[in-house]
Amino acid sequence: MAIDKDIQELLVLGDSDLLIHQVQGEWAVKNSKIALYMKLVQRLCKRYNKIDFRHTPRLQNEFADALATIYSMIKHLNTSCIDPLEIYLKEQPTHCSYVEVEPDGRPWYFDIRKYLEIITYPNNATFNQKKAIHRIANNLFPSREILYRRTLDMGLLRCVNDIKAMKLLK
């Protein structure tokens, strides 16, 4: 698209630190399959007056992950052309005020807290449920009876049950 629009200056954001350093020539390319791509990228770079490559950590790139997920869900009959996707940014943040009550009456994080405390999964948990509990638990930590989530900027978010969530929303 940048070539078609005759763009002269380009900023490329990538979530692979390895590939960014390889493209910039800072690190060697050892994989023969990647070497072919690097030659193509280097040839494409010559089309621009200025091109910069920057690494964006995947955790800070949720928007690109969301777009990739949406794209992977769309079936295209004509693979040579992809319809453009229009995205509108809201000026003000949007908040969801829907809180779902768990059928067993326990807080949503009950199984996660139990996993963190004694490294055990619920008896009837499937492989995917165990995997999800483990993944979510990586960003959480217990402090006495309270469970916290660590944010990217090292802030802490307190996990709350449905009753506390409704009070906070009101």
C-alpha positions as CSV (number, residue, x, y, z in Angstrom):
1,M,0.0,0.0,0.0
2,A,2.9,2.4,0.8
3,I,4.4,1.7,-2.6
4,D,1.0,2.2,-4.4
5,K,0.5,5.5,-2.6
6,D,4.1,6.6,-3.4
7,I,5.0,7.1,0.2
8,Q,8.5,8.5,0.6
9,E,9.0,8.2,4.4
10,L,7.9,5.2,6.3
11,L,7.8,4.1,10.0
12,V,7.6,0.3,10.4
13,L,6.5,-1.0,13.8
14,G,7.1,-4.6,14.6
15,D,6.6,-6.8,17.7
16,S,9.6,-9.1,16.9
17,D,12.7,-7.5,18.5
18,L,14.9,-10.1,16.7
19,L,13.5,-9.2,13.2
20,I,13.8,-5.5,13.8
21,H,17.5,-5.8,14.8
22,Q,18.1,-8.1,11.8
23,V,16.5,-5.7,9.3
24,Q,18.6,-2.9,10.7
25,G,21.7,-5.0,10.2
26,E,22.5,-5.0,13.9
27,W,22.1,-8.8,14.3
28,A,23.0,-11.6,11.9
29,V,20.4,-13.6,10.1
30,K,21.1,-17.3,10.7
31,N,17.8,-18.8,9.5
32,S,18.0,-19.4,5.7
33,K,14.2,-18.9,5.3
34,I,14.4,-15.5,7.0
35,A,17.5,-14.5,5.0
36,L,15.4,-14.5,1.8
37,Y,12.8,-12.2,3.4
38,M,15.6,-9.9,4.7
39,K,16.9,-9.5,1.1
40,L,13.4,-8.7,-0.1
41,V,13.0,-6.1,2.8
42,Q,16.4,-4.5,2.0
43,R,15.4,-4.2,-1.6
44,L,12.1,-2.6,-0.7
45,C,13.8,-0.2,1.7
46,K,15.6,1.3,-1.3
47,R,12.3,2.6,-2.6
48,Y,12.0,5.1,0.3
49,N,13.8,8.3,1.1
50,K,13.6,7.5,4.8
51,I,12.5,4.3,6.5
52,D,12.7,3.6,10.2
53,F,12.0,0.3,12.1
54,R,10.9,0.3,15.7
55,H,10.2,-2.5,18.1
56,T,6.8,-2.3,19.8
57,P,6.5,-4.9,22.6
58,R,3.5,-7.2,22.0
59,L,2.0,-6.2,25.3
60,Q,1.8,-2.6,24.2
61,N,0.4,-3.5,20.8
62,E,-3.1,-4.7,21.7
63,F,-4.6,-2.8,18.7
64,A,-2.5,-4.7,16.2
65,D,-3.4,-8.0,17.9
66,A,-7.1,-7.2,17.8
67,L,-6.8,-6.4,14.0
68,A,-4.9,-9.6,13.4
69,T,-7.6,-11.6,15.3
70,I,-10.4,-9.9,13.3
71,Y,-8.6,-10.5,10.0
72,S,-8.0,-14.2,10.9
73,M,-11.8,-14.6,11.3
74,I,-12.7,-13.2,7.9
75,K,-12.8,-15.5,4.9
76,H,-11.7,-13.8,1.7
77,L,-12.7,-15.4,-1.6
78,N,-10.4,-13.1,-3.6
79,T,-7.0,-13.4,-2.0
80,S,-5.5,-10.7,-4.2
81,C,-7.7,-7.9,-2.8
82,I,-8.7,-7.2,0.8
83,D,-11.4,-4.7,1.5
84,P,-10.3,-1.8,3.7
85,L,-11.3,-1.8,7.3
86,E,-12.5,1.6,8.6
87,I,-11.7,2.3,12.2
88,Y,-13.3,5.2,14.2
89,L,-11.6,6.3,17.4
90,K,-13.8,7.6,20.2
91,E,-13.0,10.9,21.8
92,Q,-14.1,9.7,25.2
93,P,-13.5,6.3,26.8
94,T,-16.3,3.8,26.8
95,H,-17.2,1.8,29.9
96,C,-19.1,-1.4,30.2
97,S,-21.5,-1.5,33.1
98,Y,-22.5,-5.2,32.8
99,V,-21.4,-7.5,35.6
100,E,-22.1,-11.2,35.3
101,V,-22.8,-13.2,38.5
102,E,-21.1,-16.6,38.6
103,P,-23.6,-19.4,38.8
104,D,-21.8,-21.0,41.8
105,G,-21.8,-17.8,43.8
106,R,-18.0,-17.6,44.0
107,P,-16.1,-14.7,42.6
108,W,-14.8,-15.0,39.0
109,Y,-11.2,-15.3,40.2
110,F,-11.8,-18.1,42.8
111,D,-10.1,-20.8,40.7
112,I,-7.2,-18.5,39.8
113,R,-6.6,-17.6,43.4
114,K,-6.7,-21.2,44.4
115,Y,-4.2,-22.0,41.7
116,L,-1.9,-19.3,42.9
117,E,-2.1,-20.5,46.5
118,I,-1.7,-24.2,46.1
119,I,-1.0,-24.8,42.4
120,T,-4.1,-26.9,41.8
121,Y,-6.8,-26.8,39.1
122,P,-10.5,-27.5,39.6
123,N,-11.2,-31.3,39.4
124,N,-13.4,-31.0,36.2
125,A,-11.2,-28.4,34.4
126,T,-10.5,-29.2,30.7
127,F,-7.0,-28.7,29.2
128,N,-8.0,-25.3,27.8
129,Q,-9.5,-24.1,31.1
130,K,-6.2,-25.1,32.8
131,K,-4.2,-23.3,30.2
132,A,-6.4,-20.1,30.6
133,I,-6.1,-20.2,34.4
134,H,-2.3,-20.5,34.2
135,R,-2.1,-17.7,31.6
136,I,-4.3,-15.3,33.6
137,A,-2.5,-16.2,36.9
138,N,0.8,-15.0,35.4
139,N,-0.4,-11.4,35.7
140,L,-2.0,-11.7,39.1
141,F,-0.7,-12.1,42.7
142,P,-2.5,-12.6,46.0
143,S,-1.9,-10.4,49.1
144,R,-3.8,-11.9,52.0
145,E,-7.4,-12.2,50.8
146,I,-7.1,-9.7,48.0
147,L,-6.0,-10.6,44.4
148,Y,-4.2,-7.9,42.3
149,R,-3.4,-7.6,38.7
150,R,-0.2,-5.9,37.7
151,T,-0.5,-3.4,34.8
152,L,2.1,-2.6,32.2
153,D,3.2,0.6,34.1
154,M,3.5,-1.5,37.2
155,G,0.3,-0.2,38.7
156,L,-2.0,-2.5,40.6
157,L,-5.7,-3.3,39.9
158,R,-7.7,-5.0,42.6
159,C,-9.8,-7.9,41.5
160,V,-13.4,-7.6,42.8
161,N,-16.5,-9.8,43.0
162,D,-19.8,-9.0,41.3
163,I,-21.3,-7.2,44.4
164,K,-18.2,-5.0,44.8
165,A,-18.1,-4.3,41.0
166,M,-21.8,-3.2,41.0
167,K,-21.1,-0.8,44.0
168,L,-18.1,0.6,42.2
169,L,-20.0,1.1,39.0
170,K,-22.8,2.9,40.8
